[in-house]
Amino acid sequence: MTLEDALNELNAAFEPGRAEQMVSYHKQKRIVLGIPNTAINDITKGWRQALTIEERVTLADELWKSDVFEARIAAAKLLTQARIKDDAAVWNLLQSWLPDFDSWAIADHACMAMQKRLVADPSRLDEVEAWTSVEHMWTRRAALVACLPWAKLNNLKPEDQARRDRILGWAASYVPDRNWFLQKAIAWWVRDLSKHDATASRDFLVEHGAGMKPFARKEAAKYLKEPIEYPDLVTAAQDTAEEPEVETSGGEDDATQRS
């Protein structure tokens, strides 16, 4: 399958008037075709079934380089699969996209593919840790989003407990950063963790919650049954604005439902 074939198939699924809505919602400057996420799911499912891993990597690379909004999402979906034999090329391509992340919808779909590769080979967390110290905010955010599976585990083995603690350490290191999307990612991780280990979630908030933005602190504690007292809340003026001026949903379930 050529890039032209793939783009033609995507274009055929556009809905009149949808592109304008998506440009406004996702604050996109790149080309947006106006394709619902369900259609991209169906199209990429067919591609995954028809193409070899090597062919999928090549097509995903070309789709990503096209810089079309839905093509980048399709590229990520093309590589989102739990079991992939000899997946080094897939992992390397996914990592190569990190510097291009500039939109939560695109980044979160790519992170979903990364999640599968990290679960398949947790030793890759060593590489992910390097993401946490780069200047590019979206790469640092991806370190948490790509590692969400470890927030959702029950009855952890010792090695997975160590991985969870390690990732929580990354989240804690982000707390002083006032960027809305990083704060949202911290909240997302701790909130999801609370469904599986409420004690760990509460302990994180007791130690670090006072330093989080109010909206993030509230979101992180959403499913905890007992309120948490924060004796030393950060009340800086910049924390009064709870949403950014761009892409206000910040990802999460919207990445699979609204694109």
Accessible surface in RSA format (square Angstrom, percent):
REM  Atomic radii and reference values for relative SASA: ProtOr
REM  Chains: A
REM  Algorithm: Lee & Richards
REM  Probe-radius: 1.40
REM  Slices: 20
REM RES _ NUM      All-atoms   Total-Side   Main-Chain    Non-polar    All polar
REM                ABS   REL    ABS   REL    ABS   REL    ABS   REL    ABS   REL
RES MET A   1    99.70  51.6  34.00  22.5  65.70 156.4  43.17  36.7  56.52  74.9
RES THR A   2    78.88  56.1  73.98  75.0   4.90  11.7  75.88 101.9   2.99   4.5
RES LEU A   3    51.90  28.9  49.47  35.4   2.42   6.1  49.47  34.7   2.42   6.5
RES GLU A   4   122.02  70.1 116.21  87.9   5.81  13.8  37.61  72.7  84.41  68.9
RES ASP A   5    72.25  50.6  66.11  65.8   6.14  14.5  16.01  37.7  56.24  56.1
RES ALA A   6     0.00   0.0   0.00   0.0   0.00   0.0   0.00   0.0   0.00   0.0
RES LEU A   7    38.59  21.5  38.59  27.6   0.00   0.0  38.59  27.1   0.00   0.0
RES ASN A   8    85.11  58.7  78.26  75.6   6.86  16.5  24.50  59.0  60.62  58.6
RES GLU A   9    72.80  41.8  64.19  48.6   8.60  20.5  32.07  62.0  40.73  33.3
RES LEU A  10     0.00   0.0   0.00   0.0   0.00   0.0   0.00   0.0   0.00   0.0
RES ASN A  11    66.17  45.6  63.00  60.9   3.16   7.6  19.93  48.0  46.24  44.7
RES ALA A  12    88.69  81.5  48.01  74.1  40.68  92.5  60.64  85.4  28.05  74.3
RES ALA A  13    27.73  25.5  12.73  19.6  15.00  34.1  22.98  32.4   4.74  12.6
RES PHE A  14   107.21  53.6  94.50  58.5  12.71  33.1  94.50  57.3  12.71  36.4
RES GLU A  15    74.75  42.9  73.75  55.8   1.00   2.4  25.35  49.0  49.40  40.3
RES PRO A  16   118.21  86.2  93.35  85.1  24.86  90.4  96.33  79.5  21.88 136.0
RES GLY A  17    44.53  54.9   0.00   N/A  44.53  54.9  29.55  81.1  14.97  33.5
RES ARG A  18    59.34  24.9  57.61  29.4   1.73   4.1   7.61  10.4  51.74  31.4
RES ALA A  19    22.43  20.6  21.76  33.6   0.66   1.5  21.78  30.7   0.64   1.7
RES GLU A  20   120.85  69.4 110.89  83.9   9.96  23.7  69.77 134.9  51.08  41.7
RES GLN A  21   127.26  71.2 118.15  86.4   9.11  21.7  44.82  95.4  82.44  62.5
RES MET A  22     8.09   4.2   7.18   4.7   0.91   2.2   8.02   6.8   0.06   0.1
RES VAL A  23    59.93  39.4  58.96  53.4   0.97   2.3  58.96  51.2   0.97   2.6
RES SER A  24    67.69  57.2  58.85  78.5   8.84  20.4  33.96  72.3  33.73  47.3
RES TYR A  25    58.00  27.1  44.82  25.5  13.17  34.3  52.14  39.2   5.86   7.2
RES HIS A  26     0.40   0.2   0.40   0.3   0.00   0.0   0.30   0.3   0.11   0.1
RES LYS A  27   106.42  51.9  81.63  50.1  24.79  59.0  46.19  41.6  60.24  64.2
RES GLN A  28    15.68   8.8   4.76   3.5  10.93  26.0   0.94   2.0  14.74  11.2
RES LYS A  29   215.62 105.2 173.80 106.6  41.82  99.6 122.24 110.0  93.39  99.5
RES ARG A  30    38.88  16.3  20.43  10.4  18.45  43.9  15.25  20.8  23.63  14.3
RES ILE A  31   111.81  63.6 104.47  77.8   7.34  17.7 111.02  79.9   0.79   2.1
RES VAL A  32    16.57  10.9   0.20   0.2  16.38  39.5   0.20   0.2  16.38  44.4
RES LEU A  33    30.64  17.1  20.09  14.4  10.55  26.5  23.56  16.5   7.08  19.1
RES GLY A  34     0.00   0.0   0.00   N/A   0.00   0.0   0.00   0.0   0.00   0.0
RES ILE A  35     0.00   0.0   0.00   0.0   0.00   0.0   0.00   0.0   0.00   0.0
RES PRO A  36    17.44  12.7  17.44  15.9   0.00   0.0  17.44  14.4   0.00   0.0
RES ASN A  37     6.42   4.4   4.67   4.5   1.75   4.2   3.48   8.4   2.95   2.8
RES THR A  38    96.89  68.9  95.39  96.7   1.50   3.6  78.64 105.6  18.25  27.6
RES ALA A  39    20.11  18.5  14.95  23.1   5.17  11.8  20.01  28.2   0.11   0.3
RES ILE A  40     0.11   0.1   0.11   0.1   0.00   0.0   0.11   0.1   0.00   0.0
RES ASN A  41    60.10  41.4  55.80  53.9   4.30  10.4  20.55  49.5  39.55  38.2
RES ASP A  42   103.66  72.6  91.28  90.9  12.37  29.3  27.75  65.3  75.90  75.7
RES ILE A  43    19.77  11.2  15.40  11.5   4.37  10.5  19.25  13.9   0.52   1.4
RES THR A  44     0.59   0.4   0.59   0.6   0.00   0.0   0.00   0.0   0.59   0.9
RES LYS A  45   112.51  54.9 112.51  69.0   0.00   0.0  55.68  50.1  56.83  60.5
RES GLY A  46    32.19  39.7   0.00   N/A  32.19  39.7  28.81  79.1   3.38   7.6
RES TRP A  47     5.59   2.2   5.46   2.6   0.12   0.3   5.59   3.0   0.00   0.0
RES ARG A  48    65.24  27.4  55.50  28.3   9.73  23.2   5.50   7.5  59.73  36.2
RES GLN A  49   138.54  77.5  98.91  72.3  39.63  94.4  46.40  98.8  92.13  69.9
RES ALA A  50    80.26  73.8  42.77  66.0  37.49  85.3  52.48  73.9  27.77  73.6
RES LEU A  51    24.04  13.4  13.68   9.8  10.36  26.1  15.16  10.6   8.88  23.9
RES THR A  52    74.12  52.7  65.35  66.3   8.77  20.9  71.11  95.5   3.01   4.5
RES ILE A  53    38.93  22.2  36.16  26.9   2.78   6.7  36.16  26.0   2.78   7.5
RES GLU A  54   126.57  72.7 120.72  91.3   5.85  13.9  69.66 134.7  56.90  46.5
RES GLU A  55    85.02  48.8  79.11  59.8   5.92  14.1  33.48  64.8  51.54  42.1
RES ARG A  56     7.63   3.2   7.63   3.9   0.00   0.0   0.11   0.1   7.52   4.6
RES VAL A  57    24.70  16.3  24.70  22.4   0.00   0.0  24.70  21.5   0.00   0.0
RES THR A  58    77.38  55.0  72.73  73.7   4.65  11.1  50.35  67.6  27.03  40.9
RES LEU A  59     2.86   1.6   1.92   1.4   0.94   2.4   2.68   1.9   0.18   0.5
RES ALA A  60     0.00   0.0   0.00   0.0   0.00   0.0   0.00   0.0   0.00   0.0
RES ASP A  61    37.15  26.0  37.15  37.0   0.00   0.0   3.85   9.1  33.30  33.2
RES GLU A  62    63.13  36.2  60.79  46.0   2.34   5.6  21.79  42.2  41.34  33.7
RES LEU A  63     0.00   0.0   0.00   0.0   0.00   0.0   0.00   0.0   0.00   0.0
RES TRP A  64     4.74   1.9   4.74   2.3   0.00   0.0   4.74   2.5   0.00   0.0
RES LYS A  65   149.44  72.9 120.95  74.2  28.50  67.9  81.91  73.7  67.53  71.9
RES SER A  66    35.39  29.9   5.27   7.0  30.12  69.4  16.70  35.6  18.69  26.2
RES ASP A  67    57.14  40.0  54.38  54.1   2.77   6.5  18.82  44.3  38.32  38.2
RES VAL A  68    12.95   8.5  12.95  11.7   0.00   0.0  12.95  11.3   0.00   0.0
RES PHE A  69     0.19   0.1   0.19   0.1   0.00   0.0   0.19   0.1   0.00   0.0
RES GLU A  70     0.10   0.1   0.10   0.1   0.00   0.0   0.10   0.2   0.00   0.0
RES ALA A  71     0.00   0.0   0.00   0.0   0.00   0.0   0.00   0.0   0.00   0.0
RES ARG A  72    19.67   8.3  19.53  10.0   0.13   0.3   0.00   0.0  19.67  11.9
RES ILE A  73     0.00   0.0   0.00   0.0   0.00   0.0   0.00   0.0   0.00   0.0
RES ALA A  74     0.00   0.0   0.00   0.0   0.00   0.0   0.00   0.0   0.00   0.0
RES ALA A  75     0.00   0.0   0.00   0.0   0.00   0.0   0.00   0.0   0.00   0.0
RES ALA A  76     0.12   0.1   0.12   0.2   0.00   0.0   0.12   0.2   0.00   0.0
RES LYS A  77    20.84  10.2  20.60  12.6   0.24   0.6  10.01   9.0  10.83  11.5
RES LEU A  78     0.00   0.0   0.00   0.0   0.00   0.0   0.00   0.0   0.00   0.0
RES LEU A  79     0.80   0.4   0.80   0.6   0.00   0.0   0.80   0.6   0.00   0.0
RES THR A  80    36.18  25.7  28.07  28.5   8.11  19.3  26.20  35.2   9.98  15.1
RES GLN A  81    61.99  34.7  56.34  41.2   5.65  13.5  25.56  54.4  36.43  27.6
RES ALA A  82    58.79  54.1  47.84  73.8  10.95  24.9  48.48  68.3  10.30  27.3
RES ARG A  83   210.47  88.4 199.87 101.9  10.60  25.2  79.05 108.0 131.42  79.6
RES ILE A  84    17.24   9.8   0.00   0.0  17.24  41.5   3.30   2.4  13.94  37.8
RES LYS A  85   179.16  87.4 157.13  96.4  22.03  52.5 107.52  96.8  71.64  76.3
RES ASP A  86   120.88  84.7  93.33  92.9  27.54  65.1  39.53  93.0  81.34  81.1
RES ASP A  87    17.99  12.6  17.21  17.1   0.77   1.8   1.26   3.0  16.73  16.7
RES ALA A  88    60.29  55.4  58.91  90.9   1.37   3.1  59.68  84.0   0.61   1.6
RES ALA A  89    53.40  49.1  43.92  67.8   9.47  21.5  49.23  69.3   4.17  11.0
RES VAL A  90     0.20   0.1   0.20   0.2   0.00   0.0   0.20   0.2   0.00   0.0
RES TRP A  91     6.41   2.6   6.41   3.1   0.00   0.0   6.41   3.4   0.00   0.0
RES ASN A  92    87.78  60.5  80.93  78.2   6.85  16.5  25.88  62.3  61.90  59.8
RES LEU A  93    19.84  11.0  15.64  11.2   4.20  10.6  19.30  13.6   0.54   1.5
RES LEU A  94     0.00   0.0   0.00   0.0   0.00   0.0   0.00   0.0   0.00   0.0
RES GLN A  95    37.84  21.2  32.17  23.5   5.67  13.5  11.60  24.7  26.24  19.9
RES SER A  96    66.35  56.1  41.11  54.9  25.24  58.1  48.08 102.4  18.26  25.6
RES TRP A  97     4.50   1.8   4.50   2.2   0.00   0.0   3.96   2.1   0.53   0.9
RES LEU A  98    10.47   5.8  10.47   7.5   0.00   0.0  10.47   7.4   0.00   0.0
RES PRO A  99    96.59  70.4  75.41  68.7  21.18  77.0  77.52  64.0  19.07 118.5
RES ASP A 100    59.67  41.8  49.27  49.0  10.40  24.6   8.95  21.1  50.72  50.6
RES PHE A 101     1.82   0.9   0.00   0.0   1.82   4.7   0.33   0.2   1.49   4.3
RES ASP A 102    75.97  53.2  58.09  57.8  17.88  42.3  29.23  68.8  46.74  46.6
RES SER A 103     0.21   0.2   0.21   0.3   0.00   0.0   0.21   0.5   0.00   0.0
RES TRP A 104     0.79   0.3   0.79   0.4   0.00   0.0   0.42   0.2   0.37   0.6
RES ALA A 105     0.05   0.0   0.05   0.1   0.00   0.0   0.05   0.1   0.00   0.0
RES ILE A 106     1.95   1.1   1.95   1.5   0.00   0.0   1.95   1.4   0.00   0.0
RES ALA A 107     1.21   1.1   1.21   1.9   0.00   0.0   1.21   1.7   0.00   0.0
RES ASP A 108     1.09   0.8   0.67   0.7   0.42   1.0   0.67   1.6   0.42   0.4
RES HIS A 109     2.78   1.5   1.72   1.2   1.06   2.7   1.77   1.8   1.01   1.2
RES ALA A 110     0.00   0.0   0.00   0.0   0.00   0.0   0.00   0.0   0.00   0.0
RES CYS A 111     0.09   0.1   0.09   0.1   0.00   0.0   0.00   0.0   0.09   0.1
RES MET A 112    48.28  25.0  47.86  31.7   0.41   1.0  31.10  26.4  17.18  22.8
RES ALA A 113     0.00   0.0   0.00   0.0   0.00   0.0   0.00   0.0   0.00   0.0
RES MET A 114     0.00   0.0   0.00   0.0   0.00   0.0   0.00   0.0   0.00   0.0
RES GLN A 115    29.46  16.5  29.34  21.4   0.12   0.3   2.00   4.3  27.47  20.8
RES LYS A 116    81.92  40.0  79.27  48.6   2.65   6.3  27.21  24.5  54.71  58.3
RES ARG A 117     0.72   0.3   0.72   0.4   0.00   0.0   0.00   0.0   0.72   0.4
RES LEU A 118     0.00   0.0   0.00   0.0   0.00   0.0   0.00   0.0   0.00   0.0
RES VAL A 119    83.67  55.1  70.69  64.0  12.98  31.3  70.98  61.7  12.69  34.4
RES ALA A 120    59.64  54.8  19.21  29.7  40.42  92.0  30.37  42.8  29.27  77.5
RES ASP A 121    50.97  35.7  49.31  49.1   1.66   3.9  13.50  31.8  37.48  37.4
RES PRO A 122    33.25  24.2  30.22  27.6   3.02  11.0  30.38  25.1   2.87  17.8
RES SER A 123    75.75  64.0  57.19  76.3  18.56  42.8  53.33 113.6  22.42  31.4
RES ARG A 124    19.51   8.2  18.77   9.6   0.73   1.7   3.92   5.4  15.59   9.4
RES LEU A 125     1.28   0.7   1.28   0.9   0.00   0.0   1.28   0.9   0.00   0.0
RES ASP A 126    93.98  65.8  80.24  79.9  13.74  32.5  28.44  66.9  65.54  65.4
RES GLU A 127    75.98  43.6  68.87  52.1   7.11  16.9  39.32  76.1  36.66  29.9
RES VAL A 128     0.00   0.0   0.00   0.0   0.00   0.0   0.00   0.0   0.00   0.0
RES GLU A 129    70.30  40.4  68.27  51.6   2.03   4.8  20.60  39.8  49.70  40.6
RES ALA A 130    61.10  56.2  50.61  78.1  10.49  23.9  58.76  82.8   2.34   6.2
RES TRP A 131    13.24   5.3  13.10   6.3   0.14   0.3   9.78   5.2   3.46   5.6
RES THR A 132    23.22  16.5  13.19  13.4  10.03  23.9   1.48   2.0  21.74  32.9
RES SER A 133    98.30  83.1  62.46  83.4  35.84  82.6  48.44 103.2  49.86  69.8
RES VAL A 134    58.81  38.7  49.28  44.6   9.52  22.9  55.63  48.3   3.17   8.6
RES GLU A 135   165.91  95.3 143.14 108.3  22.77  54.2  64.69 125.1 101.22  82.6
RES HIS A 136    59.87  32.7  50.84  35.3   9.03  23.1  52.59  54.2   7.29   8.5
RES MET A 137    29.88  15.5  26.47  17.5   3.41   8.1  26.47  22.5   3.41   4.5
RES TRP A 138    27.89  11.2  27.10  13.1   0.79   1.9  13.82   7.4  14.07  22.8
RES THR A 139     9.35   6.6   9.35   9.5   0.00   0.0   6.24   8.4   3.11   4.7
RES ARG A 140    39.70  16.7  39.70  20.2   0.00   0.0   7.75  10.6  31.95  19.4
RES ARG A 141     0.96   0.4   0.96   0.5   0.00   0.0   0.00   0.0   0.96   0.6
RES ALA A 142     0.62   0.6   0.32   0.5   0.30   0.7   0.62   0.9   0.00   0.0
RES ALA A 143     0.00   0.0   0.00   0.0   0.00   0.0   0.00   0.0   0.00   0.0
RES LEU A 144     0.55   0.3   0.55   0.4   0.00   0.0   0.55   0.4   0.00   0.0
RES VAL A 145     3.63   2.4   3.00   2.7   0.64   1.5   3.63   3.2   0.00   0.0
RES ALA A 146     0.00   0.0   0.00   0.0   0.00   0.0   0.00   0.0   0.00   0.0
RES CYS A 147     0.00   0.0   0.00   0.0   0.00   0.0   0.00   0.0   0.00   0.0
RES LEU A 148     3.77   2.1   3.77   2.7   0.00   0.0   3.77   2.6   0.00   0.0
RES PRO A 149    25.90  18.9  21.32  19.4   4.58  16.7  25.04  20.7   0.86   5.4
RES TRP A 150     6.49   2.6   6.49   3.1   0.00   0.0   4.75   2.5   1.74   2.8
RES ALA A 151     0.00   0.0   0.00   0.0   0.00   0.0   0.00   0.0   0.00   0.0
RES LYS A 152    95.08  46.4  84.32  51.7  10.76  25.6  41.10  37.0  53.98  57.5
RES LEU A 153    62.85  35.0  61.71  44.1   1.15   2.9  62.85  44.1   0.00   0.0
RES ASN A 154    92.79  64.0  71.58  69.2  21.22  51.1  23.17  55.8  69.63  67.3
RES ASN A 155   150.72 103.9 113.27 109.5  37.45  90.2  41.27  99.3 109.46 105.8
RES LEU A 156    41.45  23.1   9.12   6.5  32.32  81.3  12.08   8.5  29.37  79.0
RES LYS A 157   132.19  64.5 128.72  79.0   3.47   8.3  73.90  66.5  58.29  62.1
RES PRO A 158   112.90  82.3 100.06  91.2  12.84  46.7 107.45  88.7   5.46  33.9
RES GLU A 159    83.48  47.9  74.87  56.6   8.61  20.5  39.51  76.4  43.97  35.9
RES ASP A 160    25.27  17.7  25.27  25.2   0.00   0.0   0.00   0.0  25.27  25.2
RES GLN A 161    65.80  36.8  65.80  48.1   0.00   0.0  35.14  74.8  30.66  23.3
RES ALA A 162    60.16  55.3  48.76  75.2  11.40  25.9  54.76  77.1   5.40  14.3
RES ARG A 163    61.78  25.9  61.13  31.2   0.65   1.6   9.80  13.4  51.98  31.5
RES ARG A 164     1.92   0.8   1.92   1.0   0.00   0.0   0.25   0.3   1.67   1.0
RES ASP A 165    78.37  54.9  67.33  67.0  11.03  26.1  28.91  68.0  49.46  49.3
RES ARG A 166    76.92  32.3  64.62  32.9  12.30  29.3  39.79  54.4  37.13  22.5
RES ILE A 167     0.02   0.0   0.02   0.0   0.00   0.0   0.02   0.0   0.00   0.0
RES LEU A 168    20.90  11.6  20.88  14.9   0.02   0.1  20.90  14.7   0.00   0.0
RES GLY A 169    39.13  48.3   0.00   N/A  39.13  48.3  31.87  87.5   7.27  16.3
RES TRP A 170    14.42   5.8  13.50   6.5   0.92   2.2  13.48   7.2   0.93   1.5
RES ALA A 171     0.05   0.0   0.05   0.1   0.00   0.0   0.05   0.1   0.00   0.0
RES ALA A 172    21.82  20.1  14.67  22.6   7.15  16.3  14.98  21.1   6.84  18.1
RES SER A 173    75.36  63.7  43.91  58.6  31.45  72.4  50.18 106.8  25.18  35.3
RES TYR A 174     6.42   3.0   5.19   3.0   1.23   3.2   6.42   4.8   0.00   0.0
RES VAL A 175    10.22   6.7  10.22   9.2   0.00   0.0  10.22   8.9   0.00   0.0
RES PRO A 176    99.55  72.6  79.04  72.1  20.51  74.6  86.19  71.2  13.36  83.0
RES ASP A 177    45.75  32.0  36.04  35.9   9.71  23.0  18.67  43.9  27.08  27.0
RES ARG A 178    54.99  23.1  46.67  23.8   8.31  19.8  42.58  58.2  12.40   7.5
RES ASN A 179    53.81  37.1  41.87  40.5  11.94  28.8  15.69  37.8  38.12  36.8
RES TRP A 180    19.94   8.0  15.59   7.5   4.35  10.2  15.59   8.3   4.35   7.1
RES PHE A 181     9.42   4.7   9.42   5.8   0.00   0.0   9.42   5.7   0.00   0.0
RES LEU A 182     0.00   0.0   0.00   0.0   0.00   0.0   0.00   0.0   0.00   0.0
RES GLN A 183     0.00   0.0   0.00   0.0   0.00   0.0   0.00   0.0   0.00   0.0
RES LYS A 184    29.46  14.4  29.46  18.1   0.00   0.0   0.59   0.5  28.87  30.8
RES ALA A 185     2.25   2.1   0.10   0.2   2.15   4.9   0.75   1.1   1.50   4.0
RES ILE A 186     0.00   0.0   0.00   0.0   0.00   0.0   0.00   0.0   0.00   0.0
RES ALA A 187     0.00   0.0   0.00   0.0   0.00   0.0   0.00   0.0   0.00   0.0
RES TRP A 188    22.19   8.9  22.19  10.7   0.00   0.0  17.33   9.2   4.87   7.9
RES TRP A 189     0.93   0.4   0.93   0.4   0.00   0.0   0.93   0.5   0.00   0.0
RES VAL A 190     0.00   0.0   0.00   0.0   0.00   0.0   0.00   0.0   0.00   0.0
RES ARG A 191    22.85   9.6  22.85  11.6   0.00   0.0   1.03   1.4  21.82  13.2
RES ASP A 192     7.91   5.5   7.91   7.9   0.00   0.0   2.32   5.5   5.59   5.6
RES LEU A 193     0.00   0.0   0.00   0.0   0.00   0.0   0.00   0.0   0.00   0.0
RES SER A 194     9.04   7.6   0.00   0.0   9.04  20.8   0.00   0.0   9.04  12.7
RES LYS A 195   115.12  56.2  78.01  47.9  37.10  88.3  47.23  42.5  67.88  72.3
RES HIS A 196    64.97  35.5  36.58  25.4  28.39  72.6  31.19  32.1  33.78  39.3
RES ASP A 197    39.68  27.8  34.28  34.1   5.41  12.8  10.89  25.6  28.79  28.7
RES ALA A 198    52.00  47.8  45.31  69.9   6.70  15.2  45.64  64.3   6.36  16.8
RES THR A 199    92.82  66.0  88.63  89.9   4.19  10.0  54.89  73.7  37.93  57.3
RES ALA A 200    20.85  19.2  14.06  21.7   6.79  15.4  18.62  26.2   2.23   5.9
RES SER A 201     0.00   0.0   0.00   0.0   0.00   0.0   0.00   0.0   0.00   0.0
RES ARG A 202    64.84  27.2  64.84  33.1   0.00   0.0  35.15  48.0  29.70  18.0
RES ASP A 203    83.04  58.2  77.43  77.1   5.61  13.3  27.90  65.7  55.14  55.0
RES PHE A 204    12.52   6.3   6.89   4.3   5.64  14.7  11.94   7.2   0.59   1.7
RES LEU A 205     0.00   0.0   0.00   0.0   0.00   0.0   0.00   0.0   0.00   0.0
RES VAL A 206    92.86  61.1  73.25  66.3  19.61  47.2  73.75  64.1  19.11  51.8
RES GLU A 207   131.80  75.7  99.69  75.4  32.11  76.5  34.16  66.1  97.64  79.7
RES HIS A 208    45.23  24.7  40.26  28.0   4.97  12.7  24.47  25.2  20.76  24.2
RES GLY A 209     0.00   0.0   0.00   N/A   0.00   0.0   0.00   0.0   0.00   0.0
RES ALA A 210    19.87  18.3  19.67  30.4   0.20   0.5  19.67  27.7   0.20   0.5
RES GLY A 211    20.08  24.8   0.00   N/A  20.08  24.8  15.97  43.8   4.11   9.2
RES MET A 212     0.00   0.0   0.00   0.0   0.00   0.0   0.00   0.0   0.00   0.0
RES LYS A 213    15.33   7.5  15.33   9.4   0.00   0.0   0.30   0.3  15.03  16.0
RES PRO A 214    41.53  30.3  36.73  33.5   4.80  17.4  37.55  31.0   3.98  24.7
RES PHE A 215    21.66  10.8  17.27  10.7   4.39  11.4  19.04  11.5   2.62   7.5
RES ALA A 216     0.00   0.0   0.00   0.0   0.00   0.0   0.00   0.0   0.00   0.0
RES ARG A 217    25.03  10.5  24.72  12.6   0.31   0.7   4.15   5.7  20.88  12.7
RES LYS A 218   161.44  78.8 151.39  92.9  10.05  23.9 100.20  90.2  61.24  65.2
RES GLU A 219    33.84  19.4  32.03  24.2   1.81   4.3   4.97   9.6  28.86  23.6
RES ALA A 220     0.00   0.0   0.00   0.0   0.00   0.0   0.00   0.0   0.00   0.0
RES ALA A 221    28.34  26.1  20.94  32.3   7.40  16.8  21.16  29.8   7.17  19.0
RES LYS A 222   120.46  58.8  90.00  55.2  30.46  72.5  56.22  50.6  64.24  68.4
RES TYR A 223   100.50  46.9  76.84  43.7  23.66  61.6  58.39  43.9  42.10  51.9
RES LEU A 224    20.92  11.7   2.74   2.0  18.18  45.7   3.83   2.7  17.10  46.0
RES LYS A 225   197.60  96.4 161.33  99.0  36.27  86.4 111.88 100.7  85.72  91.3
RES GLU A 226   114.28  65.6 112.15  84.8   2.13   5.1  44.67  86.4  69.62  56.8
RES PRO A 227   113.38  82.6  87.80  80.0  25.58  93.0 100.03  82.6  13.35  83.0
RES ILE A 228    24.91  14.2   4.47   3.3  20.43  49.2   6.61   4.8  18.29  49.6
RES GLU A 229   152.33  87.5 137.46 104.0  14.87  35.4  64.42 124.6  87.91  71.8
RES TYR A 230    40.30  18.8  22.54  12.8  17.76  46.2  22.20  16.7  18.10  22.3
RES PRO A 231   121.64  88.7  82.05  74.8  39.59 143.9  95.25  78.6  26.39 164.0
RES ASP A 232   111.09  77.8  97.79  97.3  13.29  31.4  36.94  86.9  74.15  73.9
RES LEU A 233    80.90  45.1  58.41  41.8  22.49  56.5  58.42  41.0  22.48  60.5
RES VAL A 234    56.19  37.0  48.43  43.8   7.76  18.7  53.54  46.5   2.65   7.2
RES THR A 235   117.56  83.6  88.51  89.7  29.05  69.2  62.68  84.2  54.88  83.0
RES ALA A 236    36.07  33.2  22.03  34.0  14.04  31.9  33.63  47.4   2.44   6.5
RES ALA A 237    83.37  76.7  67.64 104.4  15.73  35.8  71.70 101.0  11.67  30.9
RES GLN A 238    99.21  55.5  83.99  61.4  15.22  36.2  48.62 103.5  50.59  38.4
RES ASP A 239     3.33   2.3   2.23   2.2   1.09   2.6   2.80   6.6   0.53   0.5
RES THR A 240   111.79  79.5  83.96  85.1  27.83  66.3  70.24  94.3  41.55  62.8
RES ALA A 241    60.46  55.6  50.82  78.4   9.64  21.9  59.59  83.9   0.87   2.3
RES GLU A 242    79.49  45.6  73.29  55.4   6.20  14.8  19.26  37.2  60.23  49.2
RES GLU A 243   108.43  62.2  89.78  67.9  18.65  44.4  24.19  46.8  84.24  68.8
RES PRO A 244    28.13  20.5  12.39  11.3  15.74  57.2  22.73  18.8   5.40  33.6
RES GLU A 245   168.12  96.5 140.61 106.4  27.51  65.5  61.70 119.3 106.42  86.9
RES VAL A 246    75.82  49.9  75.82  68.6   0.00   0.0  75.82  65.9   0.00   0.0
RES GLU A 247     7.37   4.2   6.55   5.0   0.82   2.0   4.40   8.5   2.97   2.4
RES THR A 248    62.51  44.5  53.76  54.5   8.75  20.9  25.13  33.8  37.37  56.5
RES SER A 249    33.04  27.9  16.22  21.6  16.82  38.8  11.04  23.5  22.00  30.8
RES GLY A 250     0.00   0.0   0.00   N/A   0.00   0.0   0.00   0.0   0.00   0.0
RES GLY A 251     2.35   2.9   0.00   N/A   2.35   2.9   0.00   0.0   2.35   5.3
RES GLU A 252    16.58   9.5  13.57  10.3   3.01   7.2   8.97  17.4   7.61   6.2
RES ASP A 253   106.93  74.9 103.42 102.9   3.51   8.3  29.52  69.5  77.42  77.2
RES ASP A 254    32.89  23.0  32.16  32.0   0.73   1.7   1.45   3.4  31.44  31.4
RES ALA A 255     0.00   0.0   0.00   0.0   0.00   0.0   0.00   0.0   0.00   0.0
RES THR A 256    49.39  35.1  41.63  42.2   7.76  18.5  32.57  43.8  16.82  25.4
RES GLN A 257   131.28  73.4 106.56  77.9  24.72  58.9  30.77  65.5 100.51  76.2
RES ARG A 258   118.60  49.8 109.07  55.6   9.53  22.7  29.05  39.7  89.55  54.3
RES SER A 259     0.14   0.1   0.00   0.0   0.14   0.3   0.12   0.3   0.02   0.0
END  Absolute sums over single chains surface
CHAIN  1 A    12154.6      10019.2       2135.4       6571.3       5583.3
END  Absolute sums over all chains
TOTAL         12154.6      10019.2       2135.4       6571.3       5583.3
